[in-house]
Amino acid sequence: MLLLAIGLLSACQKDVSPNERLKEYVQLWNKGNFKKMYINYLSSSSKEEYKTADFVDRYPKVYKDLEVDNLKISYKPLKEDDYKKKDKVNIPVQVSFNTFAGPVKYSTKVLLTKEEKDKKSNWYINWNPALILPGLAKGDKIVPTTEDPKRGEIRDRSGQGLAVNGTVYQIGVTPGKMGGNESEVKAQLAKLLGLSEEEIDQKLNASWVKPDLFVPIKKIATNNQSLLEKLYKLPGVDKQNTTGRVYPFGAATAHLIGYIGPISAEELKEESGKGYTANSVIGKRGLEQLYEDRLRGIAGGKITIQKADGTVKVIAQKEVQNGENINITIDAKLQEKIYNQMKGSAGTAAAIQPTTGEVLSLVSSPSFDPNDFVLGMSNSEYNKLEKDPMQPLINRFALSYAPGSSIKPITAAIALQNGTLKANSTKTINGKSWGKGGSWGDYKVSRVHVENGPVSLSDAMMYSDNIYFAQTALDMGGDKFVKGLKDFGFGEQLPFDYPLKKSQISSDGTLNKEILLADSGYGQGQVQMNILHLADTYTAFINNGNIVKPTIKMNDKNAGVWKENVISPENAKTVASLLRKVVADPRGTGHGADLPNIALAGKTGTAELKSSKKEKGKENGLFVAYDQNKKDVLVAVLIEGVEKGGGSHLVVQKVANIFK
């Protein structure tokens, strides 16, 4: 009976099928567990032919180098009759995966043999390299190659290059030609290139360096001929032409265009799966960063197998796709002109085509030369920029500022629109300051030009009367003024590609305190505007009450009206006539911009920045202006710290020079 029981138990135990063994093997293959595949599943003959290093070390590295992902292995299991009483079977498999050079898909066969190990019979894989790549055999070389795409260029509205692929000089040293003057050459080279001698030594002491080889040290711009002449005087120093990113307008467009640089480890992680490598460059700020996906292109790639007899088999190939060239609405000459007018003063400016919304200029001053970043900036050079009290690395056109009196046309327009102000109405105002008393305490609103008696809207705009517009805001009430400001786009993200700080009404979006409401009417309080939004709001006075959508892309299909019927055409016309008087009338605050043959209309502004009414604070000067006849350019300029340089009159003169 014992013998019978053992016989029955043996009959009930089934041998492991080749299907089960292959299934387990494929699961490990999908996980990339080549070590376990080798130890537990390869046949004895395979292990003799392919040592551990050949399999366990090489093939995971191959998969990594080829950037293999989405690996899929499928097969149709054999029927029992196909492997019963057999020691060898072939199972057809289909393999597919993606690589940096494109998809790979192939069919092959897995040979399984039955072997006895540790007194147990099982199926083992007769492995060969063709399972990894189609046609791969022992001794073949896998050759992956990549072709970097040409980065797209950024050009202005007329095709002028703003970020282009040009030629730069690679300055370097041939060590064997320094003629025994190594110390002197390195010291002079460090001084001329803004590097430390330690940085130069690090490059010259690299393992690959030989006396007769050119060792790259630093790139310089091709227009720096004076520096090149000094470098040529040093023995062993020479240049090689190489391609590089060039920014022809330098500091004038730096904050808008940005620059590219080597990808950081953090960026590489963030952009995982997009084809970047540790050697890639990437947009670091400005439009280079914003339009990175369009500019960078897609790298080409090829995976080939080189046979011992010299023949080559292509496994996968992907054609390189160069980046897209992008034309933007910016007028490079106007951008440079405005930047030069600012003469290094801290401030910002925007210019817009007021009937189409095309942004012609966005300036932040002071600035930096983006070419220095691309060519290689030393730590000392960067620290100098970072510690500069003028803060040239800050992008001021992306920030928001108190608009000061430049908001008065908006205040007037809102009051006219809701009927709390009439175009021909007057307010009786006496003295230089005014306050309500009571809950206001001794708080008062001051004005510069004193004219006792009835003050008209026209004169209030011309003289920039703070008291008149404070009272206008109070007459409206907080709710109506807030609604009107929201109609003009306050508290809303400007529909513009470049991210700019929202303009705000107040810290909490309300004007439910009388003093705050009064101060907001003339652009103080907590009201803040970014410079492009300020320029854009004035387009309502040109377009019959419509505010255009600002755009930076040429031929933007989404261009058009952003805010429709913000004010009536009649009220738009009324405000426009007031703005012309600000410039045309000899008593107007903007009269310094009254030019022959140019009918400029606009509004000045002075925003005082202080924590209390009693102290004297820093002042920002503003001027927004456009040609009332041509209506082709509208310019808004803000200069910081004008309290010692003529106030807003300084800005008026700069804007006048721009229109000249």
Secondary structure, DSSP 8 states (H G I E B T S, - for coil): -HHHHHHHHHHH-----HHHHHHHHHHHHHHT-HHHHHHHHB-HHHHHHS-HIIIIIHHHHHHHHTT-EEEEEEE----HHHHTT-SEEEEEEEEEEEETTEEEEEEEEEEEEEEEETTEEEEEEE--GGGTSTT--TT-EEEEEEE------EE-TTS-EEEEEEEEEEEEE-GGGSTT-HHHHHHHHHHHHT--HHHHHHHHTSTT--TTS-EEEEEE-TT-HHHHHHHHTSTTEEEEEEEEEE-TTGGGGHHHH-EEEE--HHHHHHTTTSS--TT-EEEEEHHHHHTHHHHS-B-EEEEEEE-TTS-EEEEEEE--B----EEBS--HHHHHHHHHHHTT-SEEEEEE-TTT-BEEEEEEES---HHHHHH---HHHHHHHHH-TT-TTS-GGGS-B--GGGGHHHHHHHHHHHTSS-TT-EEEE-SSEE---GGGTT--EE-SS---EEEEHHHHHHHT-HHHHHHHHHHH-HHHHHHHHHHTTTTS--S-SS-----BSSSSS---SHHHHHHHHTT-TT-BB-HHHHHHHGGGGTTTT-EE--B-BTT-TT-SEEE-SSS-HHHHHHHHHHHHHHHHSTTSTTGGG-BTTB-EEEEEEEEEE-SSSSS--EEEEEEEEEETTT---EEEEEES-GGGTTTHHHHHHHHHHHH-
